């Protein structure tokens, strides 16, 4: 997740559309993503291969490689789909901005909190250098940024948003590598949000 916070607030990320998929193709991708999660739960990230995922999904390996160039690409897609399906942040204007921002980041951080193997896999995959992973990383970073901006309001301070993005990216790396537990994560994110935004009026 090394460059999730690299772009300025308001700058457009790479949103080039993916080639339109037929319903059958979309179902195949969904099966591959579901099989990848099952494979990670069963075998772990280190033993994960696109070929094994294809076998579990009942899909030809050649077909799977038409959609995913690597296992990192596949795992990054799993995380992106979970993030895209996450409900927009609930903005309670009665709460302070630090609390709202902390909650928006917490919701993303907890997407894979109850699955340590999947969490570690996502962290590793999202740091890969594949072109396909980079594009997904840009989309993920843009979505996280949008959630923070929504939580803070239209007048969100760009340096504050960038600081929160950097803190979030660092926290996810620490949890993925075992230096920070998911149980500690919400409190740590709240602390950072308070440090960055504390004392400012909502």
Secondary structure, 3 states (H helix, E strand, C coil): CCCCCCCCCCCCCCCCCCCCCCHHHHHHHHHHHHHHHHHHHHHCCCCCCHHHHHHHHCCCHHHHHHHCCCHHHHHHHHHHHHHHHCCCCCCCCCCCHHHHHHHHHHHHHHHHCCCHHHHHHHHHHHCCCCHHHHHHHHHHHHHHHHHHHHHHCCCCCHHHHHHHHHHHHHHHHHHHCCCCCHHHHHHHHHHHHHHHHCCCCC
